[in-house]
Amino acid sequence: MDRNIFAIALALMVFASISFAGISINGYTVSETTFKPGQPGVATVTVTNPTGADRVTSLTLTIDTPFEISLSAAPQLADLSAGGSAVVSIPFKVKPDAKPGIYLINAIFKGYSSDTTGGSNLVTNTVSIPVTIVQTPIFNFNTDNNLLSGIDDVTLTITNNGGAASNTRLSISGGISLYGKNEIFLGDITDSATTRLQLDSRSASDGPTDMQIVMNYDDELGNPHTETYPIRMTVKKQRLDVTFLQNSDVITRKESSVTLGIKNDGNTTLMDVRMSFSGNSSIRLKDSNELDFGDISPGQTATATASMFADLSPGLNNVPTTLSWTEKDVAKTQDVQVPLTISSDADVGVYLEAKPSPLTVGQEHTISVLVSNLGSYPIENVAVSFSSDSLSSLDISTDQYIGSLNNDDFSTVQFKEKVGAVPDGQYPVDIKVTYRDKSGEWKTKDIKQTVSIYNTPVAAFDPLILVPVVLILGVLVWYFKFRKSNKAASS
């Protein structure tokens, strides 16, 4: 036989014996997805002897565990016949002081397999089993009011007796829902948190019901979770089944023409419906203390318009009012909370100053823009942009950031500009101020002003300086001319 052919055949035989002999790991499982400190668990490994291989004897298992995990018992192993398999269970326990993380249990299998010559070969295989340790949050909920009647303010206290939760968001599903929003951002909760909820139970059935609180959060390892917690509430609907509508803006601390609507969601006609604001110092109507909506049939909406002054913070406010009406010839009254969205009176003013002054063609100048808060409440994220076709910016950006401005406060930003080649005259400049008002709304104010540009330098002067000069000249003229004339006439 050719020597090369024999070598190739021998190599194939050795390769075949190695390929079919040995220990194969067909998979592993862990009893839980995550484990808490102090919690026991079991890892299982499926070990097989590939079909066609000899029997694997003296099978042993060495387990290497990290400090955070301890073994509960040593597993017993048996020989593996050709093509046989076994499921090996590895019981363990997470130590009570284990830190959050992902840890590996290394299982090393060793045994002996006979070869074609009658000898035996050492065969090994290793598998690393990940165990995730994390202390998940344990939330408990408590409300200051469990009785709902329509749109209600409820203080919710959340206590966390487990691991820290981050990026926490709260929503409510089912017949009871959040009013005016879908989700509330709570941030990090390590011990406890308190939030004010506006709950809408108008779609819920009367009587005891479970309000479904949905918590979305990330655990200590950053893994996202979604859990639902039921809280028993009692719904007792208002006697008056109506929906309140707001068809126009109400600006805080300013007289506004306001149109409010009432929709009759019941099945009887409401006669002579009136809304009174008497006793509410935050709301004042110009000509009367009440709005007259007239008669409202089932499913219909009636509106009323009045001049209103609202001394309320921007945002959604539940305004106490008294409704009176006649139903089936019976006069009724009820105190209700009417939701009113109050807009901010936020406004800004600007003032320009150039240094050096005046603006001269081809020269570089610093334009100072003073921004003042003219509203009644602080504004945030104030930013200013400045541009003009007659000027070119020397700054990296045409925007300057101010930040927050309290009411009646002001701040100044500077823009480095170079005057272009333009004739003498007045030229427009565009100033844009963006900010966020007290209600959280973003607002933008575009302001157009003009600047004077000269082709040759002009000495800067203040016109008021001329006043004393003119007065002095006037005195001298009077003294030397008119007084001498009077002396000559008298002589």
Beta strands, then each sheet from edge to edge (+ up, - down):
strand 1: 24-30
strand 2: 40-48
strand 3: 56-64
strand 4: 69-71
strand 5: 85-94
strand 6: 101-114
strand 7: 120-133
strand 8: 139-143
strand 9: 147-148
strand 10: 151-160
strand 11: 165-173
strand 12: 177-178
strand 13: 184-189
strand 14: 192-200
strand 15: 207-218
strand 16: 224-235
strand 17: 242-246
strand 18: 250-251
strand 19: 255-264
strand 20: 270-276
strand 21: 283-285
strand 22: 290-296
strand 23: 301-310
strand 24: 315-327
strand 25: 330-343
strand 26: 348-355
strand 27: 359-360
strand 28: 364-373
strand 29: 379-387
strand 30: 391-393
strand 31: 399-405
strand 32: 410-419
strand 33: 425-436
strand 34: 442-454
sheet 1: 1+ 2- 5+ 4-
sheet 2: 3+ 6- 7+
sheet 3: 8+ 10- 14+ 12-
sheet 4: 9+ 16+ 15- 11+ 13-
sheet 5: 17+ 19- 23+ 21-
sheet 6: 18+ 25+ 24- 20+ 22-
sheet 7: 26+ 28- 32+ 30-
sheet 8: 27+ 34+ 33- 29+ 31-
end
